[in-house]
């Protein structure tokens, strides 16, 4: 900071600070001259010393002084003359009061920022424990002695007793250093070299005493029209101070409410897909999920999907059974259906908390909020506010007047006005910051949603952000991240069978799988076979299973959970296959159960060596059936992709499920027999040994190619 900012910070005149600098030998003569951290520390110590020597008889109550000043300024009568104050004087005093408040706010902000920057060397690394000595490359005898707090000669003597001759400036290796440290009842650990540009890939561990309780972050999910929006509106209206509700902005994508003097943060996502999209980008922002289920409808398809996504995220689920005021409400049926889908309520002896509510009337909503607070207290959700801020992007939009507007959730540290930040691969400086009610604020602590401006480009929802000390450092980190993203995809979340062995080798004990089959019997059989796999305590965890074709929702869940998709007698459509490729999610298709188990076991053992890989040559849609007594049914088709080849292997797919696998017996284009028909043309074909072909069926032609 400069002289002026420092003077405001310590509540002194600029001239006083310049005089103090001269007396301490610090060459500063103008209010815009910048002070180094070392000079600030010297000035702080000198001012503290002067304050101690003054020994005032009393300390002025600043808050009381401000109240008295405001009261005097609000009186229209001049206390000295007894006459009414002129309007001009009243306006001058009002402006002076506003300026004073602005100065006080800026001073508080600078003081907090200076406090963080005093300890910037400790903000990016784990703090050193008393009984641990950190070994750095090129450590000398003298450096080790200093860390241990002993004389260098003592260390030289100990090294000599180990049979090594050493001087005070000689480097010592890790093994020798470790033996000496043990003598002093301490432990040695190597210095952690962290790449700051990879800030989303590591977790900074804080000391317990540095952590403070933070508000829980809640996401509400459920089926369409089951009352999510109504519940959010009810919570807002009943738990936001009067007069503030109108100022709440929907654009921020999150908001905070006060419940019994404690805050709760709600993330307002469109549904489980947005929740999963953020998870697939490595953003774990939710502490608790509220699953809302209508008491008159029960568990619906989207409810089941929400359950899968919440369970895969590994966060507690609280079920809100809504619309209990309706005449056809059946709470017991809902609880039974939840049990059938793997969520066993406490009423049935399980561990899932349920609350009966009417979001429309407000019944049970306060009890639901108190339950959320109780769960968060039991989980002891904490964060360290005294470090550089890190967190996640919730939403981003562009404005013609101010540029990029980004909604962030601060998850650790404190984000301050003016902080340089890196978001995704872009950087900027926090030019303005608003809370969820649209108020301008100067800082935001953990679990606080804010809206900021000043970022160069629009980031994506789920991108991580981090604040830095200087704009130069932020720019450097941004450039490193852009270079890395060109060479590899840093957000790759997918998984393949070839990756499994590496995961197991790195200590993974569960392999996630999404399973889709043609019929219920196959689902149970494959699921049970996978459950029996146990190699070196590594197990297969089926996070979702179901009957029917593989969908885009399955791919998104697999991407977010680093899972493999296994299809048994089912096929994905082209759109789903393309999404899987983009997400680096592997879809493995089988028609024999033992082959599924064999491949999984080989992958876990690191022995997977596929010899053949299936390649789809083309697909055709059956548009019309022609019946001939001598030949049988001829399928009139339109080739939708690739090439259909006569004599090639083919499968009939109906509603995403494989009905039959055989060969193309004959292929005709108009009246001529042909060897192949390309995409965009019509053709007639027959399937060997199969007559039950129908309009709407898909004929998929494939071959098997050898893979090295």
Secondary structure as the mmCIF struct_conf table of DSSP 4:
data_model
#
loop_
_struct_conf.conf_type_id
_struct_conf.id
_struct_conf.beg_label_comp_id
_struct_conf.beg_label_asym_id
_struct_conf.beg_label_seq_id
_struct_conf.end_label_comp_id
_struct_conf.end_label_asym_id
_struct_conf.end_label_seq_id
STRN STRN1 UNK A 2 UNK A 2
HELX_RH_AL_P HELX_RH_AL_P1 UNK A 3 UNK A 10
TURN_TY1_P TURN_TY1_P1 UNK A 11 UNK A 11
HELX_RH_AL_P HELX_RH_AL_P2 UNK A 14 UNK A 23
TURN_TY1_P TURN_TY1_P2 UNK A 24 UNK A 25
BEND BEND1 UNK A 30 UNK A 30
TURN_TY1_P TURN_TY1_P3 UNK A 31 UNK A 32
HELX_LH_PP_P HELX_LH_PP_P1 UNK A 33 UNK A 33
STRN STRN2 UNK A 34 UNK A 34
HELX_LH_PP_P HELX_LH_PP_P2 UNK A 35 UNK A 36
HELX_RH_AL_P HELX_RH_AL_P3 UNK A 37 UNK A 54
BEND BEND2 UNK A 57 UNK A 57
HELX_RH_AL_P HELX_RH_AL_P4 UNK A 62 UNK A 74
BEND BEND3 UNK A 76 UNK A 76
STRN STRN3 UNK A 77 UNK A 77
TURN_TY1_P TURN_TY1_P4 UNK A 79 UNK A 81
BEND BEND4 UNK A 83 UNK A 83
STRN STRN4 UNK A 84 UNK A 84
HELX_LH_PP_P HELX_LH_PP_P3 UNK A 85 UNK A 86
HELX_RH_AL_P HELX_RH_AL_P5 UNK A 87 UNK A 118
TURN_TY1_P TURN_TY1_P5 UNK A 119 UNK A 119
HELX_RH_AL_P HELX_RH_AL_P6 UNK A 120 UNK A 123
BEND BEND5 UNK A 124 UNK A 125
HELX_LH_PP_P HELX_LH_PP_P4 UNK A 126 UNK A 129
TURN_TY1_P TURN_TY1_P6 UNK A 130 UNK A 131
STRN STRN5 UNK A 132 UNK A 135
TURN_TY1_P TURN_TY1_P7 UNK A 137 UNK A 138
STRN STRN6 UNK A 140 UNK A 140
HELX_RH_AL_P HELX_RH_AL_P7 UNK A 141 UNK A 148
TURN_TY1_P TURN_TY1_P8 UNK A 149 UNK A 149
BEND BEND6 UNK A 150 UNK A 150
HELX_RH_AL_P HELX_RH_AL_P8 UNK A 152 UNK A 161
TURN_TY1_P TURN_TY1_P9 UNK A 162 UNK A 163
TURN_TY1_P TURN_TY1_P10 UNK A 168 UNK A 169
STRN STRN7 UNK A 171 UNK A 171
HELX_RH_AL_P HELX_RH_AL_P9 UNK A 174 UNK A 183
TURN_TY1_P TURN_TY1_P11 UNK A 184 UNK A 185
STRN STRN8 UNK A 187 UNK A 190
HELX_LH_PP_P HELX_LH_PP_P5 UNK A 191 UNK A 192
HELX_RH_3T_P HELX_RH_3T_P1 UNK A 196 UNK A 201
BEND BEND7 UNK A 202 UNK A 202
HELX_LH_PP_P HELX_LH_PP_P6 UNK A 204 UNK A 207
HELX_RH_3T_P HELX_RH_3T_P2 UNK A 208 UNK A 210
STRN STRN9 UNK A 212 UNK A 213
STRN STRN10 UNK A 216 UNK A 222
BEND BEND8 UNK A 223 UNK A 223
TURN_TY1_P TURN_TY1_P12 UNK A 224 UNK A 225
BEND BEND9 UNK A 226 UNK A 227
HELX_RH_AL_P HELX_RH_AL_P10 UNK A 228 UNK A 239
BEND BEND10 UNK A 240 UNK A 240
TURN_TY1_P TURN_TY1_P13 UNK A 242 UNK A 244
HELX_RH_3T_P HELX_RH_3T_P3 UNK A 245 UNK A 247
HELX_RH_3T_P HELX_RH_3T_P4 UNK A 250 UNK A 252
BEND BEND11 UNK A 253 UNK A 253
STRN STRN11 UNK A 254 UNK A 259
TURN_TY1_P TURN_TY1_P14 UNK A 260 UNK A 261
STRN STRN12 UNK A 262 UNK A 267
BEND BEND12 UNK A 270 UNK A 271
HELX_RH_AL_P HELX_RH_AL_P11 UNK A 272 UNK A 280
TURN_TY1_P TURN_TY1_P15 UNK A 281 UNK A 282
BEND BEND13 UNK A 287 UNK A 287
STRN STRN13 UNK A 288 UNK A 294
TURN_TY1_P TURN_TY1_P16 UNK A 295 UNK A 297
BEND BEND14 UNK A 299 UNK A 299
HELX_RH_AL_P HELX_RH_AL_P12 UNK A 301 UNK A 313
TURN_TY1_P TURN_TY1_P17 UNK A 314 UNK A 314
STRN STRN14 UNK A 316 UNK A 322
TURN_TY1_P TURN_TY1_P18 UNK A 324 UNK A 325
BEND BEND15 UNK A 326 UNK A 326
TURN_TY1_P TURN_TY1_P19 UNK A 327 UNK A 328
HELX_RH_AL_P HELX_RH_AL_P13 UNK A 331 UNK A 340
TURN_TY1_P TURN_TY1_P20 UNK A 341 UNK A 342
STRN STRN15 UNK A 345 UNK A 345
HELX_RH_3T_P HELX_RH_3T_P5 UNK A 346 UNK A 348
TURN_TY1_P TURN_TY1_P21 UNK A 349 UNK A 349
BEND BEND16 UNK A 350 UNK A 351
STRN STRN16 UNK A 352 UNK A 352
STRN STRN17 UNK A 353 UNK A 356
STRN STRN18 UNK A 358 UNK A 358
TURN_TY1_P TURN_TY1_P22 UNK A 359 UNK A 362
STRN STRN19 UNK A 363 UNK A 363
TURN_TY1_P TURN_TY1_P23 UNK A 364 UNK A 364
HELX_RH_AL_P HELX_RH_AL_P14 UNK A 365 UNK A 379
TURN_TY1_P TURN_TY1_P24 UNK A 380 UNK A 380
STRN STRN20 UNK A 382 UNK A 383
BEND BEND17 UNK A 385 UNK A 387
STRN STRN21 UNK A 388 UNK A 388
STRN STRN22 UNK A 390 UNK A 399
TURN_TY1_P TURN_TY1_P25 UNK A 400 UNK A 402
STRN STRN23 UNK A 403 UNK A 412
BEND BEND18 UNK A 413 UNK A 413
STRN STRN24 UNK A 414 UNK A 414
STRN STRN25 UNK A 415 UNK A 416
TURN_TY1_P TURN_TY1_P26 UNK A 417 UNK A 418
STRN STRN26 UNK A 420 UNK A 423
TURN_TY1_P TURN_TY1_P27 UNK A 424 UNK A 425
STRN STRN27 UNK A 426 UNK A 434
TURN_TY1_P TURN_TY1_P28 UNK A 436 UNK A 437
BEND BEND19 UNK A 438 UNK A 438
STRN STRN28 UNK A 440 UNK A 440
BEND BEND20 UNK A 442 UNK A 442
STRN STRN29 UNK A 443 UNK A 444
TURN_TY1_P TURN_TY1_P29 UNK A 446 UNK A 447
STRN STRN30 UNK A 448 UNK A 455
BEND BEND21 UNK A 456 UNK A 457
TURN_TY1_P TURN_TY1_P30 UNK A 461 UNK A 462
STRN STRN31 UNK A 464 UNK A 468
BEND BEND22 UNK A 469 UNK A 469
HELX_RH_AL_P HELX_RH_AL_P15 UNK A 471 UNK A 487
BEND BEND23 UNK A 488 UNK A 488
TURN_TY1_P TURN_TY1_P31 UNK A 490 UNK A 491
STRN STRN32 UNK A 495 UNK A 495
HELX_RH_AL_P HELX_RH_AL_P16 UNK A 497 UNK A 505
TURN_TY1_P TURN_TY1_P32 UNK A 506 UNK A 507
STRN STRN33 UNK A 510 UNK A 517
BEND BEND24 UNK A 518 UNK A 519
HELX_RH_AL_P HELX_RH_AL_P17 UNK A 520 UNK A 531
TURN_TY1_P TURN_TY1_P33 UNK A 532 UNK A 532
STRN STRN34 UNK A 534 UNK A 535
TURN_TY1_P TURN_TY1_P34 UNK A 536 UNK A 537
STRN STRN35 UNK A 538 UNK A 547
BEND BEND25 UNK A 548 UNK A 548
HELX_RH_AL_P HELX_RH_AL_P18 UNK A 552 UNK A 561
TURN_TY1_P TURN_TY1_P35 UNK A 562 UNK A 562
STRN STRN36 UNK A 564 UNK A 568
BEND BEND26 UNK A 569 UNK A 569
STRN STRN37 UNK A 570 UNK A 570
HELX_RH_AL_P HELX_RH_AL_P19 UNK A 574 UNK A 582
TURN_TY1_P TURN_TY1_P36 UNK A 583 UNK A 584
STRN STRN38 UNK A 585 UNK A 585
STRN STRN39 UNK A 587 UNK A 590
BEND BEND27 UNK A 591 UNK A 591
HELX_RH_AL_P HELX_RH_AL_P20 UNK A 593 UNK A 605
TURN_TY1_P TURN_TY1_P37 UNK A 606 UNK A 606
BEND BEND28 UNK A 611 UNK A 611
STRN STRN40 UNK A 612 UNK A 628
TURN_TY1_P TURN_TY1_P38 UNK A 629 UNK A 631
STRN STRN41 UNK A 632 UNK A 645
TURN_TY1_P TURN_TY1_P39 UNK A 646 UNK A 647
STRN STRN42 UNK A 649 UNK A 654
TURN_TY1_P TURN_TY1_P40 UNK A 655 UNK A 656
STRN STRN43 UNK A 657 UNK A 669
TURN_TY1_P TURN_TY1_P41 UNK A 670 UNK A 671
STRN STRN44 UNK A 672 UNK A 673
BEND BEND29 UNK A 675 UNK A 675
STRN STRN45 UNK A 676 UNK A 678
TURN_TY1_P TURN_TY1_P42 UNK A 679 UNK A 680
STRN STRN46 UNK A 682 UNK A 687
TURN_TY1_P TURN_TY1_P43 UNK A 688 UNK A 689
STRN STRN47 UNK A 690 UNK A 690
TURN_TY1_P TURN_TY1_P44 UNK A 695 UNK A 696
STRN STRN48 UNK A 698 UNK A 706
#
